[in-house]
């Protein structure tokens, strides 16, 4: 037992050392494909076990590829910073400005005040800002901001329930029976029924109620003074509300290209695949919204209905529940504490709106856009966030005070400082992107991609829509135990080769695979938002697995529906461009059949 315990404590060292030793025969084979396979499997094991931080594992190609003769050090290093990486940098800097000035909290609290504080409305009020804000900021930051608000609101709601119980207790303790209204007999009634005045937060909810059939009166017979136990309805609401925050944040990130890392990895790999063949990838910020927003909205509605039914039951749609004015007062107090809207907030919101307009209007999917004012392929989605990021460091945050001040000069502070960006932006993600792009390039250079493509042609007999759903479903369950970015980085290049191997537009399978990595709802370890709400302690692991498993399946089903209907039409997914034909044929795929046309 002592040896096993020691090995367990040193498991990371054992994995780091044992994995390359076990894979050594691949290196001794001498072929480039075997060397690429060695690197691929080694990084997959390290990513899955997280023996190193995933960003550190992503650096391994810089060392391994030159040593194994796959690529030169210069060629590998050039893959680490791409246009997609710069797009993500700009988006995260904008998100850092939103968080720095508490704009995300102002939006969340305002939505709660507008939607209402009745329990069902309160649940929607927590989900909606989580979903919306995670489109633009990280789902981790969104969840971290929403969880304390939800916890405080639930406590206020519990006090509201306690207040309602107190009224019943007062009615009974003051008058002895329901409907008996003789204030003069208050002391006598208290003695007769041995009742005590109870604090609203220390009410005994286990009190036995005895019904006198002759007088039809309810009498409380065991008035022990105990701590208030939340009602079953309150507990179920707490479970549904807290878990919905994490799920909504995960779903919201899929809406926009910059909303989650998986979408950026998809765009980067798609850009590379299409550019190799002289084509422009159809995926941009504006075009992605055509697919991402409707799918995300449908899953959001499904999430609300499912969690409400699972935790609260059908009757919760009709019941209004106890409405606590303390909740609304609490929200108003939190919103008032933010103070009036300031000049920096107005400027950041203005720049944020400008950024969205520039993103959407650059490429309107063949209908033109401001990108056409420049040379073709010169201006991409990374230009707009870079411009806005520069302005954030330029525009002063205290401009009105500067003009009002009589004793100039004042220290002019910008809307955003580099220290703020340094603290809020997860820089390790960019190394992870680069490691994935380098790994995909190494597999292509070695010929391993071609071998994978040939091996996966066994899926050619399946309908494309079924293959699309299966790979998405498999990916969503893999993501439960491996981080979504690592899963996407490893799986997406293989799926791209699978698509080309069966003669399908690579985006047909790449899009559902990448998006499905965000559909990890079953385990706390699947995503940081899941872990954040789990530690609140409102529900068990079993409840999370049950509710999350259903959401995994429903989300993949809706995603498959979107990809195979309006997504397939908009992105022309059923047609494989001629430039992708490595053979002397062009394959045009329908949903259930394949037609081969000579070229």
PyMOL commands that set and color helices and strands:
alter all, ss='L'
color gray80, all
select helices_A, chain A and resi 2-9+11-22+24-28+32-49+54-57+60-68+73-78+83-100+103-115+119-133+139-175+183-193+200-202+232-252+261-275+285-312+314-317+325-337+343-362+370-373+382-394+399-404+418-424+428-446+448-461+464-478+484-501+506-516+528-534+541-570+578-580
alter helices_A, ss='H'
color red, helices_A
select strands_A, chain A and resi 209-212+217-220+585-589+594-598
alter strands_A, ss='S'
color yellow, strands_A
deselect
rebuild
show_as cartoon
